[in-house]
Structure formats: structure tokens, C-alpha cells
Amino acid sequence: MSSRRQILGALGAAPVTAALGSTGAHATTAAPAAAPVTGGGRVRPAPIIAVSAADTPEQIVAKAAHVVPRKGQLAWQRREITAFTHFGMNTFTDREWGSGAEDEATFAPPAVDTDQWIRTYRAMGAELAMITAKHHDGFTLFPSRYTPHSIRNSPGRPDIVRRYVDSARAHGLRVGIYLSPSDGSELPHAWHATWIASLREKQAQGGTLTSVELTALADGDRAPSGLGRFGNGSAVRKHTLPTLVPGDDRADAVRSGKLPTFTVHVNDYDAYYLNLVYELFTEYGPLDEFWLDGANPWADAGITQEYRFDEWFRVIKALSPDTVVFGGPNGVRWVGNESGIGRETEWSVVPTTADPWTYHGEWLLPHGPSAADIGSRARLTEPGVTHLSWFPAEADVSNRPGWFHHPGEQPKTAAQLFDLYEKSVGHNTTLLLNVPPSKAGTIDAADVTELTAFGRRVREVYGRPAAKNADGTTTFDRVVVREDIEHGQRVAEFAVEAEAGGAWRQIAAGTTIGHQRILPLAAPVTARRVRVTVLAARAEPRLGRTTLHRAAG
């Protein structure tokens, strides 16, 4: 609904939108009522809009007001909580960063109760579950045809990804997969041997070793388990996806056209990574989110791998057009911290310094993903900006101190998690909450207890609006304000007022709204009516439903 002022009845139900002035109140700003004109025509809403060198600052801001989410992004933001599952070789070596030289037999869970994992995720309120199919060590939790460093060579050959996606779907959750681009198992063997020798010399001379170096030394008597494709300097050449292996069970389906094929021009490692992507999408899909980051534990040691993100994004789009890709075009971005907290001013529309289809989005943000200001007018209009993108934030955090389960660590409490919910989902981000299973193949009972209490608390407070008092007023200590983000994100400043005894007073204020803004109040307020006034906007604001809630007893 289009309005700069919204009057909310005392019940906190669907808002009543009043024409300006009809309530005796006055709007503070006059945002344009119609889409602005650029280049001789109206701005056409789109998830990505190019910026021209001839655009004025006003035209750029007008374009930003018409950047809108695509279908997959809109569904992703409405889910609010995603469960993240870090389970793999590190679970059994008690590490956070693996080496890639581990013995595959080390991964030996006595049982894997993925149903218990998913039940826990549902209880905490997650609607999507995402598993780490390959972390930086390169060990795959599915039987890939392209690497020996996988569950194919582990006791029992348990296809963890298959069990996970089947359990998630059986319990009504959507599915995501994290496939780390970094891969220690694919480090070049000759380089690795030289590096290990240098680390041993460094240690003998009393030098201080990093955690990555210590991990490498601990496994230094073993070569990386893969084929040496990461950062090996191989040339870009033509590859066909899937790259069939001897005895490949997909050969007939590929030959008949039942399975798609792609021609890509990439180096050896990119071809390997894309073959893993192909396996995951064609054998475990549909996938609602695909997660890839930019971590490289070996960069300081001199190993780098230039990724052809443009080819990756092209293949993923062809395989699954609606999948939201972390760091990808029409995807989602890292919020900039691993504390699970969104900014007070959190824009889903951000500027980039190149076409988002050409590179990982984190490196295209003018001041990086951790900048305090990522989408203001100043950022949109500064030199070097070439595109405006719908690129909403995902706030990642682990339920434990580490991303993988370690026996000596304790989980966050339900109260801590509730606070994070309000500072992530309530700050126009989604909450990506990591809950790592133990080497026993289950989530610890202490975690389950706190996560279940957290989910119950969110439902109690935000599952429905606060009840009406006997005299027709409502007592509340939380206000939830929303924009109708199908039409973009436009509000830059707003205020909330409450009416009691015939007088209006301001009880809260903020900058951006986006999908959802939760405003905890300093103390409970009892009021007959509440109104939201937009004080600044990039175009005519489209407010969604505003609701009142009570968290205090």
C-alpha cells in the first residue's frame, strides 16, 4: 500500500492507511508520487539496474528506488531463519580449519541422525536448512566422482548430503548447500611438500605459526588427498560439463539429452568445482540457496586461485534459475560480521563497481562488505559505481563459539538467540544460524533445549499481535514495521507515535525498514492508536503491515 503515514488500530491488526491530512496529522516530507523519468522514460523495476556516467545523483537515487527483488530473493527474505550445518572432517579432528591431507577413514560417525537435526531446526523456527557439503579442507559429504577426498573412501560410505536433503524435505524445510571454493585437498603436491619443509624449519627456529600452519604440520607426513588442481597455474581451456568419468552412470542420460551439458572455458580447478556444482544441482536439487564464500587459508603462503565467477554463475542459473546464490547476481550478501547482527541502517539495494554477473559480489561493494555504510545516497552516487543491485544481507552466526562442534564448548542460551533474532531479522536481514552436530551424529541435548526455547519465544512474542485490553487500548513493548519489498526498499527515515489520552507522542524512530524492522521500546506503552510516519524516502513509500507485540511478562 502506498502511504507516508500509517495509522494502526489498538489491536495491532492489519493497518489502516489514511490519506495525508485526514487524521489531523501532517507528513514531514514529500516523496515523489510517480516513478521518476530517466532517459526519456520511466524507470523499469528490475533486480539490477545499470548506472550511466550521464546520470545525475537524483537519477541514480530514483533508479535505486526501483531496484526490486526477484522471486527467489523475495521468498528467501520472507523465510527469516536458515539453519546452517557444519559437519565434516573437522568434526572428527576437533579443528575449525582442515588441511586437506586427512585420512578419509577419520570421518567415521557411529550414526547420523539427520531427522534429529531437522526436527531441531524446525523447533528453532528455521524454514530452510543448509549443509556444508565441502568445507575448505575439500572433504565432500557426498560421493563425488571427481575427488578421492570424500565419503566414498570413509567407513560405510555414508552419503550425508542425501540423508540431509531427504530429511529436510520430509519435514517441510527447503534445502541449501555450501560448497567452499577453497580446497586444501587440491593443493599442488610439489608446492605442498616445499611449504611443509619451510614450516618445519620455521618451527625449529622458534617462529610463531598460524593455526593454518599448525594444522598443515600436524598432517605434514601426508600429501594432500586430491589431484593438485587448486592454484596450480593451469591454463584456461574448453571443458564440457559434466565431464564424464570411466564407467559414469550418467552417460546414457547425457547422450540422450535427459541431462544438460555445458561448454565452459576455465582452468583445471574451476572445471573441478563446476563438476561438483553439477552433481549437487542435478542429484540433490532443487536447491533454494547455494553458498560460496571467498575464504582462502593458504593465500599468505603464496597459493591463490582465480575463480571464473562469471562461468560459475552462468552454469548455476542454467541449472536452477530461482536459486539464491550467496555473493552471486540476484543473490544475497554477507552482512559483514559473524556475530549475527544487522546494521541499524541496512539497505537491500547496494551499489557495485562492476556488473554483478562478472564477479563475487562481496568484492564489488565500493567499501567492502563490512563497511558501516553500504547503501546510502552517498554510497550510491560516488564515482566508480556501475550498477545498483537488490543484494540483501544474511547475518551468519554460530550457536557455539566454533563453526564445528567441539566437546568443550557450550551453546548460546535462548535469551541470547532471541536478542540476535531481533538484531538480524529485525534489522532487515535473515538470520543464518549454525548448529553443528557432534561426532556422535546428533545435535547435543543442551543445544536442542536452548534452540527449542528460542523458537518458542519467537513464536510467543511475534507469532501474533499483542492482545487488546478491556478498555480498547493495547499494551506493547515492540513495534514491527515493514515495507512491501515487492516494490523495492524506499524508506530512509521514519518515526512511530502512540496516542493515549488524546495526545500523540513519539515512541520510536529509525532509518531503513526493508522487509522488517523490529523496534524494542525502553518500557511498555499503552495506547489506543499507533501511527508510522515516513520522514524521508527515495520514492513514494510502500508500507507493509505494522504490528504491536509484547515481550515483557
N, C-alpha and C positions, 0 to 999 in steps of 0.2 A: 504494500500500500504506500502511496506517495504522500508524505507529510513531513513538515518540520516540527510539528507538535503532536504529541500523542497523549490522550487522557485515558487513564486506567481506572476502572471502577474498583471498589474496595475489595471485591472478591479476587482480584488478580487473574481474571479470566481473559479471553481474547480482548485486545484493546479496542477502544472506540477512537476512531480517527476524526478529529474535528477540523473543520475549515478554519484557517487562520483568523483569529479575532472573534470567533463565535463563542468562545468560552470566557471572553473578557481578558484573555492573555495575549501577549504580543510576541511574535518571533523576533529573534535578535539579528538574524542575517537573512539575506535574500539570495538564496542559491538559484541558479538558472532553472527555469521550469522545463526547458526543452533541451534535447541533445545539441551540443554546440556544432557549429558549421566549420569544417576544415577542408581545404582543397576543393571548395565548391559544393560540398555535400555533407550530410550528417555523418557523424562517426558511427561506423558499423560495429556493434558489440562483438568482441572476439576474445579468446583466451590470451592471444599475443597480438600486440599492435606495434608496428614499426614507428620509430620516431624519425622525422626528417630533419635535416640540418636547417631547413627553412621554417620549421615550427617555432612559434613564439612560446614562451613559458605558459601562457594561458591556454594555447592549443594543446600543449603536452599534458597539462593537468586535465583538460577536457577529455583527452584520449584515455588517461588513467581512469577516469570516471566510467568509461565504457569497456574496460577490461573485465571480462566475466569468466567464471569457471566453466569448464567443460563438464559433461555428465559424470565422468568418473571422479573428478575432483569434488564436485558437489556432494556426491554420495559419500566420499571419503571424509569430508569435513563434518557431515552430519552423524557419523559414527562415534566421534568424540574420543573413544578409548580403544587403543590397539594393544594387544598383548604381544610382547617380544620374547622369544625363546632362544637363549644362548645355551646350547647343549652340544658338546662335541669332544674333540680330543682334549681340549683344555680342562674339561670337567674331570678327566681321569689323570691328568698330570698336575692338577692343582695350580694352573697357570692362568694368566689373562692373555698373554701373547705366546703363541706356539712357535716352534722353529720350522716345521715342515719336514723335519728329519725323524719324527717319532715313529716308533714301531706300530704298525696298524693294529697289532694284537693288543696294544694297550687299551684300545677302545673296546671294552667288554662289559657292558651293563648286564647285570643279572636278570633284569626285567626292564621293560619300557612301557609304562602305563600312560600312554598319550591321552586316553579318556580322562584320567585323573587330572592331567594338565588342563585340558579344555574345560572340564567342569569348574576348575578353579578360576579360569579366565572368565567364564560366563558369570560366575558368582561375583567377580570384581567389577563387572559391567562392560567387559570388552565385547565388541561385535566383530572384530577381525583379529586373527591370530597369525603371527609371522614368525617363521623359524629360520635360524641361521643354517642354511644348507651347506655353506662353506665359509669358514672364518679365514683370517689372514694366514693361518698355517697351511691352508689348502686341502685339509681333510674333508671329503664330501660325505654327507649323511645320506646319500643316495648312491646306488650302484652305477656311477658314470662309466661309460665305455672309454673315456679318454684319459683316465689317470689311475695309477695303481694305489694312490694315497686316498683310499675310500673304504667304506664299509664292505666292499667286495672282498677285502683281504682281512676283515676282522672276524672274530669268533661269531658264528651264527649268521653272518652277513645281514644284519637287521636293517631293512630299508626304513630308516627313521622318518624320512620325509613322507613316504607313503602312509605310514601309520598316522602321522600328524595330520595330513590333509584329510584323510578319511575320518578321523575323529572329529576334526573341526566341522566338517560338513554334516556329519551325523548329529552334531549338537547345534546346528544352525549358525555357525560362525563362518564368516568369509575368510579367505586364505591369502597370506602374503609370504614372500620368500626373500631372504637376504643372501646374496651371493657376493662375497667380498671380491673386489677386483685384485687386491694384493694376494700373493700366493707364495709362501715360503717353501712349499714343496717343489716349486718350479724354478728356484734359484739355480743359475748355471753352476754345474758341478765343479769345474776348474776354479771359477771365481770363489766359490764357497770354501774350497779347500785352502786357498790362499788367505781368505778372510779369517778362517778359524786359526790358522797358524799365526796371523798377526794378533789375534785376540789372546792367544796363549802367551805370546811374547809380552803383550801389554800387561797381562795379569802378573807375569813373572817379575816385571819391573815395578810392580806396586801401583799400576794405574787403576783408576776408577772405571768400572764397567757399567754400562747401562743395563736395564732389565732385559732388553732385546739381546744384548751381547752375552749376558749371563745365561740366558735360555739357549742361545746358539752353542755356547761352550758346553753346557750340560749334555747336549746331544751331539757334540762335536765329532764323536767317533763314527757317526753315521752320515752318509751323504743325503742330501735332500731326496725325497722319495719319488719325485716326478721326473720329467724329461728335460728340464733345464730351459724352459721357454720364457721365463719371466726376465725381462731386461737383458736378453741375450743379443740384442742388436740386429735381429733378423730383418730382412728386407720386407717391404710391403709387396704382396703379390696376390693374385686371384685365388680365392678359395671357394668351394661350394659347401653350403650348409644344407642338410647335415653332411659332415664328412664321414662317409660310411667306413666302418672298420671290418676286418675279416670276419665273416660269419654274422654280419649285422642283421638282427631280426627285423629291421625296418626296411630292408632293401626292396621288397615287393611293394610296400606301401609308397615308397618314394618313387619307384619306377612307374607305378600306376597313376601317380598324381594325388593319391589319397593324403599323403603328407607333402607339405610345401617344400620347395627348395629355394635357396637364395645364393646369389653370387655376391661376394664381398671382397674388397681389396684391403687387406690388413696384414699385419705381421704374424708370426707364429703364435705368440701368446694371445693376441686378440682373437685369432681363429679358434684357439682352445677355449677361451672364455665364451665365445659365441656358440660353440657347440654345447657347452654346459647350459647356456641360456635356452637353446633349442630343446634340449632334453627336458628341462624343467617345465617350460611352457606347453610342450606337446604331450608330456606324460603325466603332469601333475596339475595342469590348469583346469579351470580358469583361475587366474591369479588377479586379485584386486589391487595388490601393491607389490612392487618389485623394488628391493632396497639395494643400493650400491653406494659406497662411500669412497672417499679419496685417501684413506689411510695407507701409508707405506712405511712399515717399520724399518726398512733397510735403506731408506734414502740417504741417511747420514753416512752409511757405509759405502755409498757410491753406486748403488743399483737403482736405476729408475726405469719405468716402463711407461712409454707414451701410449695412452689409450685412444683408439678411434671412436670417441663417443658418438660421432655422427652416424657411423655404421651400426653401433650398438642400438641407438635409439630407433634407427630405421627398421632394423630387424624386429625389435620388440613391438613397435607399432604395427607391423605387418602381422605378427603372431597374435597380438592381443590389443586392439586399438583402445580399449577402455581402461587398461591397467594404468594405475598411477605409479609413476617411476620417481623414486627419491633422487633428486638432483636433475631430473630429466625435464624436457619441454612439456608443458601442460602437466607438470608433476607437482611435487612437494619439496620443501627445503628444510634443512636443519635450522632449528631455532637459534643456534649459536652458542648453546651451553649444554652440558649433560646433567643439569640439575632439575629438568622438567618444568622450567618456568618460562612463560612468555613475557614479552615486553609490555610495559604499560601502554605504549603506543605500538601496536602490532598491525602493520598493513599486509594484506594478502596480495596487493598489487605492488610490484617492485620493478626497479629499472635494471637492465642488464647492458653490458658493454659489447655484446655480440649477439648474433642470432642464437636463441636457446637450443636450437636443433644441432648446434655445432660442438657444444662442449658441456661438461658438467656444470650445472647452474651455480654451484657454490662459488666457483672461480669467476663467474661473470658478474657477480654483485660488485658494484663500484668500490665498496669499502669492506668487502668480505662478509661472511655470514654472521659474524659475531658483533658487528657494528651496532652501537646503541640506536642509531637512526638508520633505518633500512629502506623507508618508503615515503618519506616526507616530500613536500613540494621541492625543497632544496635538493634532495637526492634525485628526484625525477628530472629536474631541469639542469643539472650540472653537465659540463662538457663530457663527451665520450659516451653518453647514453644512446643506444641504438634501438632498443626495444623495451616495451612495457609488458610484463607478464603476470598472469594470475599464478602465483607461486606461494601458496600458503605454508605456514610454519608447522613443523612437527616437533614437539617438545619431548625429547628422549631422556629417560632416567631409569636406573636400575632399582629394583626393590631391595637389593643388597648392596654393600659397598663395591663389590665387583660385578662385572657383567656375567661371569660364570660363577657357578656355585662353589663356595669354599666352606668347609665344615666349621671353621671358627667364626664365621660372620653371622650377624643377626639381621633379620628383615626389618623394614620400616614398619612403624605402627600404623594402625588405621587412621589415627588423627593426623599423622604426617602425610599420608597419602591423600586424605581429604583436602588438606591445605594445598597440596600440589595440584589436585584437580581444579580447585578454584583459581590457581595461578597459571594454569595451562589452558584447559578448556574454557575457563572464564576469562582468558586473555586472547581469544581468537586464535588458538592453536588446538591441535589434537594432542592427547597425551599418549606417548609411546612408552608403555610401562614394561620393563624387562623383568621377567620372573623365571629365574633359572632352575631347572630340575637338578637334583643331586645325582651322583654316580649310581645311586640305587635305582634310578629310573623314575623317581617320583619327586613331586614338589614337597618340601618339608612341611610337617604339620603346623609349625609355628607360622610359616608363610601363609598357609591356607587360612588359618584363623584370622590373621590380620587383614588379608585381602578380602575375605568374605565379609568381615565387619565394615571394611571400607566401602564395598559395593552396596551394602545395606544402608550405610549412612548417606551415600549419594542419592539413593532412591527415596529415603525418608525425607530428605531436605528438598531435592529437586524433582522428585517424581511427580509432584502435583503442587499447585499454588497453595499458599497459606490459607487456612480456613477463615471464614467470616466470623467476627464477634457477634454477640447477641444484639448489640446496638447498631449493627450495619457497618462498623469500621473493621479494619484489618490490622493486626499487629504483625510486623515483619522485621527482619534484620538483614535481608538480602534482596537486591533488585537485580533481575536479569533482563538485559536489553539486547535486542537482536536487530540486525539488518536482514532484509530479504536479499541474500547474496546472489541469487539467480540473476539479479540486475547489477551486480558488482558491489564494491565497497566504496562508500562516498563520504560518510560522516567523519569529520576531523575533530569535532568538539561538541559536547552535549552536556546537559545538566538535568538532574532529576529533582523534582519538587514534590512535596506532600502537602495535602490540605487537611487541617484539623482546626475545628472551631471557626471555620470560615476564612482562615488565613493560610496563605501558601508560604512555605519556606523550603529552601534548598537543602536536600539531604545527601546528595552525591553528585559527582561530576566526573567526566572523563574525556579522553581524546577519541581514539578509534573505538569502533564497535565490532564490525565484521559479523561472523557467524553468531558469536555470542560473547557478551561481556557481563561478567558477574561482579556486582558491586557489594561487598560486605559493608555493613554500616557499623559505626562505632558503638551504637546501642540500639535496641529495638525501637521502632517507630510505630505509633498507632495513628492511622489516618483514614479518612473517608474516601479520598481520591489521591492518585499519583499522576504526575504528568512528566513526560520526557520532552525536552526542548532541544532541537538541533541548533547549535550556535554557529557552526561552520561546516560547510560541506562542499565537495567538488562538483556536485550537480544536485538536482532535486533528490533528496534522500528517499530511500525506500525502506521504511522501518518494518521489522517483523513483529512478532508477538513479544510484549513485555509482561513479565510475571513477577509476583512478590512471593518471598519464601521466608521460612522461619527456621533457623538452625539452633537457636538457644531454646532451652527447656520449656 
